Amino acid sequence: MILGLGVRAETVARLNAGSTLVDTAAGPVEFARQRPAGADADTPVVVMFHGTPQGHQASFYAVPIVEAGFDVITPSRPGYLRTPLSTGRTFEEQADAIAALLDELGIERASAYGVSGGGPSSILFATRYPERSSALILEVAISQRFEPDVPDWLVSLTGSAFFHWLNAQLHALAAALRYQPARQLREHADARRASAHSRSYSRRPGATGVPRPAAGVSVADTVAARGLS
């Protein structure tokens, strides 16, 4: 038992050392930030909305994106690690918390990158703050309301230590394989620099429970993006 507590304390200390906790208008928000060499105020920013269950340590997703020249911020969503649930109990409040974090960091615009369980809050950030959203990218993200019939044994499994260990191993493998759409982000930045103004919003067809913007709608399979001039 004592050994286990020591390992846990060491793990928590290591996690905390890799992040920053700031007070925002929405409440405390923890985040990790990775910037490319030579980054300045004009470097495009990407905010990672991590999946479930993770936290700011999901910033390993950002490695190839940073290498492509982007400034990447990975907050711990409310209820994970050092960001308390009180900062955002609903997806709308979570989107507002990201806007408040950007205010604290002096960042006007950012691309939202939603992964898995981070989908709803990333979509709502883009729709609630279109003037601050450079793009919206969704990767295997939740984009509609559903009530799955999940057996009790599966619920117990996802709450087990083994599941969390296996989840970490699989994500580490994904990072090693560099399976990230960094090229798409780079193309978006190049398009903006070339003054190619796009006003489109792409998402999975038939999704419900997520507000559609008033702008024209085009359909894509796995990537949702709203480009703004």
C-alpha contacts under 8 A as a table, 3 or more apart, distances in Angstrom:
res1	aa1	res2	aa2	distance
1	M	4	G	5.05
1	M	5	L	6.28
2	I	5	L	5.16
2	I	6	G	6.24
3	L	6	G	5.07
3	L	7	V	6.31
4	G	7	V	5.19
4	G	8	R	6.21
5	L	8	R	5.05
5	L	9	A	6.09
6	G	9	A	5.14
6	G	10	E	6.17
7	V	10	E	5.09
7	V	11	T	6.14
8	R	11	T	5.07
8	R	12	V	6.13
9	A	12	V	5.14
9	A	13	A	6.09
10	E	13	A	5.12
10	E	14	R	6.17
11	T	14	R	5.11
11	T	15	L	6.21
12	V	15	L	5.07
12	V	16	N	6.11
13	A	16	N	5.13
13	A	17	A	6.11
14	R	17	A	5.15
14	R	18	G	6.65
15	L	18	G	5.42
15	L	19	S	6.94
15	L	57	Q	7.16
16	N	19	S	5.42
16	N	20	T	7.49
17	A	20	T	7.88
18	G	32	A	6.49
18	G	57	Q	7.84
19	S	30	E	6.50
19	S	31	F	5.37
19	S	32	A	4.56
19	S	33	R	7.61
19	S	56	H	7.08
20	T	30	E	5.50
20	T	31	F	5.45
20	T	32	A	6.30
21	L	28	P	6.65
21	L	29	V	5.68
21	L	30	E	4.23
21	L	31	F	6.53
21	L	82	R	7.35
21	L	83	T	7.88
22	V	28	P	5.56
22	V	29	V	5.53
22	V	30	E	6.38
22	V	101	L	7.98
23	D	26	A	7.92
23	D	27	G	5.63
23	D	28	P	4.34
23	D	29	V	6.39
24	T	27	G	4.99
24	T	28	P	5.81
24	T	29	V	6.91
24	T	97	A	7.56
24	T	100	A	5.68
24	T	101	L	5.95
24	T	104	E	6.46
25	A	97	A	7.72
25	A	100	A	5.81
26	A	87	T	5.71
26	A	88	G	7.62
26	A	93	E	7.98
26	A	96	D	7.07
26	A	97	A	5.20
26	A	100	A	6.18
27	G	86	S	7.40
27	G	87	T	4.82
27	G	97	A	7.35
28	P	83	T	5.91
28	P	84	P	6.93
28	P	87	T	6.45
29	V	75	P	6.89
29	V	76	S	7.03
29	V	77	R	7.90
29	V	78	P	7.65
29	V	82	R	7.31
29	V	83	T	4.91
29	V	84	P	7.69
29	V	87	T	7.43
29	V	97	A	7.57
29	V	101	L	7.04
30	E	56	H	7.33
30	E	75	P	5.58
30	E	76	S	5.51
30	E	81	L	7.92
30	E	82	R	5.83
30	E	83	T	5.34
31	F	56	H	5.61
31	F	73	I	6.67
31	F	74	T	5.33
31	F	75	P	3.81
31	F	76	S	5.79
32	A	56	H	5.64
32	A	57	Q	7.52
32	A	59	S	6.95
32	A	73	I	5.84
32	A	74	T	5.15
32	A	75	P	6.25
33	R	59	S	7.93
33	R	71	D	7.47
33	R	72	V	5.73
33	R	73	I	4.50
33	R	74	T	6.28
34	Q	62	A	7.70
34	Q	66	V	6.78
34	Q	71	D	6.04
34	Q	72	V	5.25
34	Q	73	I	6.55
35	R	39	A	6.24
35	R	66	V	6.25
35	R	69	G	7.98
35	R	70	F	6.75
35	R	71	D	4.51
35	R	72	V	6.31
36	P	39	A	5.54
36	P	66	V	5.49
36	P	67	E	6.46
36	P	69	G	5.65
36	P	70	F	6.44
36	P	71	D	6.36
39	A	42	D	7.72
39	A	43	T	5.70
39	A	69	G	7.96
39	A	71	D	7.25
40	D	43	T	5.47
43	T	69	G	7.45
43	T	70	F	6.33
43	T	71	D	6.35
44	P	69	G	7.92
44	P	70	F	5.51
44	P	71	D	6.09
44	P	110	A	6.87
44	P	189	A	7.44
45	V	70	F	5.88
45	V	71	D	4.66
45	V	72	V	5.76
45	V	73	I	7.43
45	V	109	R	7.23
45	V	110	A	4.80
45	V	111	S	6.25
46	V	70	F	6.77
46	V	71	D	6.17
46	V	72	V	4.80
46	V	73	I	6.25
46	V	110	A	5.34
46	V	111	S	4.60
46	V	112	A	5.94
46	V	113	Y	6.81
47	V	72	V	5.86
47	V	73	I	4.82
47	V	74	T	5.84
47	V	75	P	7.68
47	V	110	A	6.53
47	V	111	S	6.08
47	V	112	A	5.06
47	V	113	Y	5.99
48	M	59	S	7.54
48	M	62	A	7.89
48	M	72	V	7.14
48	M	73	I	6.15
48	M	74	T	4.78
48	M	75	P	7.00
48	M	112	A	6.34
48	M	113	Y	4.91
48	M	114	G	6.21
48	M	115	V	7.70
49	F	74	T	6.76
49	F	75	P	7.06
49	F	77	R	7.29
49	F	112	A	7.18
49	F	113	Y	5.89
49	F	114	G	4.68
49	F	115	V	6.14
49	F	118	G	4.67
49	F	119	G	7.15
49	F	121	S	7.41
49	F	122	S	6.19
50	H	54	Q	6.46
50	H	55	G	6.47
50	H	56	H	7.54
50	H	58	A	6.24
50	H	74	T	7.37
50	H	75	P	7.82
50	H	76	S	7.44
50	H	77	R	7.30
50	H	114	G	6.53
50	H	115	V	5.51
50	H	116	S	7.25
50	H	117	G	6.93
50	H	118	G	5.08
51	G	54	Q	5.98
51	G	55	G	7.92
51	G	114	G	7.74
51	G	115	V	5.24
51	G	116	S	4.76
51	G	117	G	4.34
51	G	118	G	4.95
51	G	119	G	7.92
52	T	116	S	6.98
52	T	117	G	5.26
52	T	118	G	7.45
53	P	80	Y	7.86
53	P	164	H	7.74
54	Q	57	Q	6.90
54	Q	58	A	6.20
54	Q	76	S	7.67
54	Q	80	Y	7.07
55	G	58	A	5.85
55	G	74	T	7.96
55	G	75	P	6.97
55	G	76	S	4.31
55	G	77	R	6.53
55	G	80	Y	5.73
55	G	81	L	6.27
56	H	59	S	5.85
56	H	74	T	5.25
56	H	75	P	5.23
56	H	76	S	4.66
57	Q	60	F	6.76
57	Q	74	T	7.88
58	A	61	Y	6.02
58	A	74	T	7.22
59	S	62	A	5.26
59	S	63	V	7.42
59	S	73	I	7.79
59	S	74	T	5.70
60	F	63	V	5.60
60	F	172	A	7.87
60	F	175	A	6.40
61	Y	64	P	7.44
61	Y	65	I	7.85
61	Y	175	A	6.14
61	Y	180	Q	7.13
62	A	65	I	5.02
62	A	66	V	5.96
62	A	72	V	6.45
63	V	66	V	5.29
63	V	67	E	6.27
63	V	175	A	7.96
64	P	67	E	4.85
64	P	68	A	6.18
64	P	178	R	6.72
64	P	180	Q	6.90
64	P	182	A	6.17
65	I	68	A	5.01
65	I	69	G	6.74
65	I	70	F	5.88
65	I	72	V	7.53
65	I	180	Q	7.60
65	I	181	P	7.92
65	I	182	A	4.96
65	I	185	L	7.64
66	V	69	G	5.16
66	V	70	F	4.72
66	V	71	D	6.12
66	V	72	V	6.53
67	E	70	F	7.19
68	A	182	A	6.56
68	A	183	R	7.70
68	A	186	R	6.54
69	G	186	R	7.88
75	P	98	I	7.99
76	S	79	G	7.99
76	S	80	Y	5.70
76	S	81	L	6.54
76	S	82	R	7.23
76	S	83	T	5.96
77	R	80	Y	5.67
77	R	83	T	6.43
77	R	94	Q	7.20
78	P	83	T	5.01
78	P	84	P	5.27
78	P	85	L	4.45
78	P	86	S	7.10
78	P	87	T	5.82
78	P	88	G	5.50
78	P	89	R	7.05
78	P	94	Q	6.84
79	G	82	R	7.73
79	G	83	T	5.90
79	G	84	P	4.95
79	G	85	L	4.00
79	G	86	S	7.75
80	Y	83	T	5.81
80	Y	84	P	6.95
80	Y	85	L	7.56
81	L	84	P	7.65
83	T	87	T	7.02
84	P	87	T	5.72
84	P	88	G	7.92
85	L	88	G	5.69
85	L	89	R	5.74
86	S	89	R	6.06
87	T	93	E	7.36
87	T	94	Q	7.20
87	T	97	A	6.79
88	G	91	F	7.13
88	G	92	E	7.71
88	G	93	E	4.54
88	G	94	Q	4.58
88	G	97	A	6.74
89	R	93	E	6.41
89	R	94	Q	7.03
90	T	93	E	5.15
90	T	94	Q	6.21
91	F	94	Q	4.95
91	F	95	A	6.23
91	F	120	P	6.28
91	F	121	S	4.88
91	F	124	L	7.15
92	E	95	A	5.18
92	E	96	D	6.32
92	E	121	S	6.64
92	E	124	L	6.32
92	E	125	F	7.73
93	E	96	D	4.93
93	E	97	A	6.13
94	Q	97	A	4.96
94	Q	98	I	6.53
94	Q	121	S	5.97
95	A	98	I	5.29
95	A	99	A	6.55
95	A	121	S	5.23
95	A	122	S	6.71
95	A	124	L	5.97
95	A	125	F	4.60
95	A	128	R	7.77
96	D	99	A	5.06
96	D	100	A	6.20
96	D	125	F	7.06
97	A	100	A	4.95
97	A	101	L	6.14
98	I	101	L	4.93
98	I	102	L	6.22
98	I	125	F	7.59
99	A	102	L	5.13
99	A	103	D	6.28
99	A	125	F	7.61
99	A	129	Y	7.89
100	A	103	D	4.97
100	A	104	E	6.40
101	L	104	E	5.09
101	L	105	L	6.31
102	L	105	L	5.00
102	L	106	G	6.00
102	L	107	I	5.01
102	L	108	E	6.92
103	D	106	G	5.09
103	D	107	I	6.10
103	D	108	E	7.31
104	E	107	I	7.79
107	I	110	A	7.54
108	E	132	R	6.07
109	R	131	E	7.54
109	R	132	R	4.27
109	R	133	S	5.66
109	R	134	S	6.24
110	A	132	R	6.33
110	A	133	S	5.39
110	A	134	S	5.42
110	A	135	A	7.35
111	S	133	S	5.58
111	S	134	S	4.80
111	S	135	A	4.52
111	S	136	L	5.83
111	S	137	I	7.64
112	A	122	S	5.78
112	A	123	I	7.88
112	A	125	F	7.55
112	A	126	A	7.07
112	A	133	S	6.97
112	A	134	S	7.76
112	A	135	A	6.19
112	A	136	L	4.85
112	A	137	I	6.21
113	Y	122	S	6.69
113	Y	136	L	5.97
113	Y	137	I	4.70
113	Y	138	L	5.93
113	Y	139	E	7.69
114	G	117	G	7.75
114	G	118	G	4.90
114	G	119	G	4.57
114	G	120	P	7.82
114	G	121	S	7.76
114	G	122	S	5.27
114	G	123	I	7.56
114	G	136	L	7.66
114	G	137	I	6.19
114	G	138	L	4.87
114	G	139	E	6.29
114	G	141	A	6.29
115	V	118	G	5.08
115	V	119	G	5.71
115	V	138	L	6.03
115	V	139	E	4.92
115	V	140	V	6.12
115	V	141	A	5.03
115	V	142	I	8.00
116	S	119	G	5.71
116	S	139	E	6.56
116	S	140	V	5.23
116	S	141	A	3.77
116	S	142	I	5.56
117	G	120	P	7.11
117	G	141	A	6.20
117	G	142	I	5.81
118	G	121	S	5.86
118	G	122	S	6.19
118	G	141	A	6.74
118	G	142	I	7.32
119	G	122	S	5.25
119	G	123	I	6.09
119	G	138	L	6.56
119	G	141	A	4.62
119	G	142	I	4.92
119	G	143	S	6.02
120	P	123	I	5.22
120	P	124	L	6.16
120	P	141	A	7.82
120	P	142	I	6.23
120	P	143	S	5.99
120	P	144	Q	7.91
120	P	210	V	7.36
121	S	124	L	5.06
121	S	125	F	6.04
122	S	125	F	5.05
122	S	126	A	6.43
122	S	136	L	7.42
123	I	126	A	5.24
123	I	127	T	6.28
123	I	136	L	7.11
123	I	143	S	7.84
123	I	210	V	7.42
124	L	127	T	4.98
124	L	128	R	5.66
124	L	210	V	7.43
124	L	211	P	7.63
125	F	128	R	5.27
125	F	129	Y	5.68
125	F	130	P	7.77
125	F	133	S	7.64
126	A	129	Y	5.35
126	A	130	P	5.27
126	A	132	R	7.66
126	A	133	S	5.42
126	A	135	A	7.64
126	A	136	L	6.57
126	A	226	R	7.74
127	T	130	P	5.52
127	T	211	P	7.18
127	T	212	R	7.46
127	T	213	P	6.36
129	Y	132	R	5.40
129	Y	133	S	6.31
130	P	133	S	5.03
130	P	134	S	7.94
130	P	228	L	7.82
131	E	134	S	7.97
131	E	228	L	7.50
133	S	136	L	7.28
133	S	226	R	7.49
133	S	227	G	7.79
133	S	228	L	7.31
134	S	226	R	6.81
134	S	227	G	5.60
134	S	228	L	5.77
135	A	225	A	4.96
135	A	226	R	4.73
135	A	227	G	5.22
135	A	228	L	7.48
136	L	223	V	7.88
136	L	224	A	5.49
136	L	225	A	4.16
136	L	226	R	5.67
137	I	223	V	5.35
137	I	224	A	4.97
137	I	225	A	5.51
138	L	141	A	5.55
138	L	222	T	6.45
138	L	223	V	5.11
138	L	224	A	5.57
139	E	222	T	6.33
139	E	223	V	6.69
140	V	222	T	6.93
143	S	204	R	7.77
143	S	207	A	6.23
143	S	208	T	7.42
143	S	209	G	7.72
143	S	210	V	6.74
144	Q	207	A	5.08
144	Q	208	T	4.81
144	Q	209	G	5.24
144	Q	210	V	6.31
145	R	208	T	6.31
145	R	209	G	5.41
150	V	154	L	6.67
150	V	155	V	7.02
151	P	154	L	5.54
151	P	155	V	6.67
152	D	155	V	5.10
152	D	156	S	6.26
153	W	156	S	5.10
153	W	157	L	6.16
154	L	157	L	4.93
154	L	158	T	6.25
155	V	158	T	5.39
155	V	159	G	6.54
156	S	159	G	5.27
156	S	160	S	6.44
157	L	160	S	5.20
157	L	162	F	7.88
157	L	163	F	6.34
158	T	163	F	5.54
158	T	164	H	7.44
159	G	163	F	6.92
159	G	164	H	7.66
160	S	163	F	5.39
160	S	164	H	6.69
161	A	164	H	5.21
161	A	165	W	6.19
162	F	165	W	5.03
162	F	166	L	6.05
163	F	166	L	5.08
163	F	167	N	5.95
164	H	167	N	4.98
164	H	168	A	6.20
165	W	168	A	5.20
165	W	169	Q	6.35
166	L	169	Q	5.08
166	L	170	L	6.21
167	N	170	L	5.26
167	N	171	H	6.22
168	A	171	H	5.21
168	A	172	A	6.09
169	Q	172	A	5.08
169	Q	173	L	6.22
170	L	173	L	5.03
170	L	174	A	6.22
171	H	174	A	4.93
171	H	175	A	6.17
172	A	175	A	5.08
172	A	176	A	6.20
173	L	176	A	4.98
173	L	177	L	6.25
174	A	177	L	5.11
174	A	178	R	6.26
174	A	179	Y	5.93
175	A	178	R	4.88
175	A	179	Y	6.46
176	A	179	Y	7.92
181	P	184	Q	5.42
181	P	185	L	6.74
182	A	185	L	5.11
182	A	186	R	6.21
183	R	186	R	5.05
183	R	187	E	6.16
184	Q	187	E	5.09
184	Q	188	H	6.24
185	L	188	H	5.07
185	L	189	A	6.34
186	R	189	A	5.13
186	R	190	D	6.16
187	E	190	D	5.07
187	E	191	A	6.09
188	H	191	A	5.08
188	H	192	R	6.34
189	A	192	R	5.13
189	A	193	R	6.28
190	D	193	R	5.12
190	D	194	A	6.20
191	A	194	A	5.05
191	A	195	S	6.41
191	A	196	A	5.33
191	A	197	H	7.84
192	R	195	S	4.99
192	R	196	A	5.58
192	R	197	H	6.76
192	R	229	S	7.59
193	R	196	A	7.53
195	S	229	S	7.85
197	H	227	G	7.13
197	H	228	L	6.54
197	H	229	S	5.17
198	S	226	R	7.68
198	S	227	G	5.02
198	S	228	L	5.99
198	S	229	S	6.86
199	R	215	A	7.13
199	R	216	G	7.56
199	R	226	R	6.39
199	R	227	G	5.34
199	R	228	L	5.82
199	R	229	S	7.83
200	S	215	A	6.79
200	S	216	G	6.00
200	S	217	V	6.13
200	S	218	S	6.58
200	S	225	A	7.09
200	S	226	R	5.27
200	S	227	G	6.20
201	Y	213	P	7.64
201	Y	215	A	7.26
201	Y	216	G	6.85
201	Y	217	V	5.28
201	Y	218	S	6.07
201	Y	219	V	7.89
201	Y	224	A	6.53
201	Y	225	A	5.44
201	Y	226	R	4.61
201	Y	227	G	7.56
202	S	217	V	6.18
202	S	218	S	5.05
202	S	219	V	4.93
202	S	220	A	5.53
202	S	223	V	6.93
202	S	224	A	4.40
202	S	225	A	5.48
202	S	226	R	7.02
203	R	207	A	7.94
203	R	218	S	7.46
203	R	219	V	5.60
203	R	220	A	5.66
203	R	221	D	7.01
203	R	222	T	7.28
203	R	223	V	6.61
203	R	224	A	4.69
203	R	225	A	7.64
204	R	207	A	6.09
204	R	219	V	6.38
204	R	220	A	6.22
204	R	221	D	5.77
204	R	222	T	6.94
204	R	224	A	7.77
205	P	219	V	6.53
207	A	210	V	7.22
208	T	211	P	7.87
213	P	216	G	7.94
220	A	223	V	5.96
220	A	224	A	6.75
